[in-house]
Amino acid sequence: MDNPNVEEEVKLRIRHGAFLDLLKRKNIEYSVIGSYSERDLIFDFPDMRLLKNDWLFRVRLENNEIILTFKGRREIFRYSKRRTEIEGTLGSESALKAL
């Protein structure tokens, strides 16, 4: 988690029940091995310069760990988006770069 990379993602909306039904129909076995919670805080300047430049600075609390993330501008493709992401746990070199 302590290195800059390019994030590429596709987000789909699907109801949980519909997703489980799909797995069953496709004979895909699964098991729940755990869960976690996360809380995000998004920060910007009073003039909203990060938002205006399509950048994001986030502080995430995940399983009692603090993670700082900077996300650069999005490149949007037909079904996905790509953006540079610098992320690291509080105190790491990558977290300093995110700042």
C-alpha positions as CSV (number, residue, x, y, z in Angstrom):
1,M,0.0,0.0,0.0
2,D,3.0,2.3,0.3
3,N,3.7,3.0,-3.3
4,P,2.4,5.3,-6.0
5,N,0.5,3.6,-8.8
6,V,-2.1,4.1,-11.4
7,E,-5.6,3.0,-10.4
8,E,-7.9,1.7,-13.1
9,E,-11.4,0.7,-12.1
10,V,-14.8,-0.1,-13.3
11,K,-17.7,0.4,-10.9
12,L,-20.9,-1.5,-11.4
13,R,-24.1,-1.1,-9.4
14,I,-25.7,-4.4,-8.5
15,R,-27.9,-5.3,-5.6
16,H,-26.3,-7.7,-3.1
17,G,-29.0,-10.3,-3.6
18,A,-28.7,-10.1,-7.3
19,F,-25.0,-10.6,-7.1
20,L,-25.3,-13.7,-4.9
21,D,-27.9,-15.1,-7.3
22,L,-25.5,-14.5,-10.3
23,L,-22.7,-16.4,-8.5
24,K,-25.1,-19.3,-7.8
25,R,-26.3,-19.4,-11.4
26,K,-22.7,-19.5,-12.6
27,N,-21.8,-22.2,-10.1
28,I,-19.2,-19.9,-8.5
29,E,-18.4,-21.0,-5.0
30,Y,-17.5,-18.4,-2.4
31,S,-17.2,-18.0,1.3
32,V,-17.2,-14.9,3.5
33,I,-13.9,-14.8,5.3
34,G,-14.2,-11.6,7.2
35,S,-15.3,-8.0,7.1
36,Y,-13.9,-4.6,7.8
37,S,-15.1,-1.1,8.1
38,E,-13.6,2.1,6.7
39,R,-14.4,5.8,7.2
40,D,-13.3,8.4,4.7
41,L,-12.7,12.1,5.2
42,I,-12.1,14.2,2.1
43,F,-10.2,17.5,2.4
44,D,-9.9,20.5,0.1
45,F,-9.0,24.2,0.3
46,P,-11.6,26.9,0.9
47,D,-11.4,27.8,-2.8
48,M,-12.1,24.1,-3.8
49,R,-8.9,24.0,-5.9
50,L,-8.6,20.2,-5.6
51,L,-12.1,19.6,-6.8
52,K,-11.8,22.1,-9.6
53,N,-8.6,20.3,-10.8
54,D,-10.2,16.8,-10.4
55,W,-7.8,15.9,-7.6
56,L,-8.7,14.3,-4.3
57,F,-7.1,14.2,-0.9
58,R,-8.5,11.6,1.4
59,V,-7.8,10.4,5.0
60,R,-9.2,6.9,5.5
61,L,-9.5,5.1,8.8
62,E,-9.5,1.4,8.0
63,N,-9.2,-1.3,10.7
64,N,-7.6,1.2,13.1
65,E,-5.0,2.2,10.5
66,I,-4.8,5.7,9.0
67,I,-4.2,5.9,5.3
68,L,-3.5,9.1,3.3
69,T,-4.4,9.2,-0.4
70,F,-3.9,11.7,-3.2
71,K,-5.7,11.0,-6.4
72,G,-4.8,12.8,-9.6
73,R,-7.0,13.7,-12.6
74,R,-9.2,11.1,-14.0
75,E,-8.8,9.8,-17.5
76,I,-12.3,8.5,-18.5
77,F,-12.7,5.7,-21.0
78,R,-15.9,4.1,-22.2
79,Y,-16.4,1.8,-19.2
80,S,-13.5,2.6,-16.8
81,K,-11.5,5.4,-15.4
82,R,-7.8,5.7,-14.7
83,R,-5.9,8.0,-12.3
84,T,-2.6,8.3,-10.5
85,E,-2.9,7.4,-6.9
86,I,-0.3,8.0,-4.1
87,E,-1.3,6.2,-1.0
88,G,0.4,5.2,2.3
89,T,-0.1,4.6,5.9
90,L,0.4,7.5,8.3
91,G,4.1,8.0,8.8
92,S,5.3,6.3,5.7
93,E,7.3,7.8,2.8
94,S,4.3,7.4,0.5
95,A,2.0,9.2,2.9
96,L,4.5,12.2,2.8
97,K,4.4,12.1,-1.0
98,A,0.5,12.1,-0.8
99,L,0.7,15.3,1.2
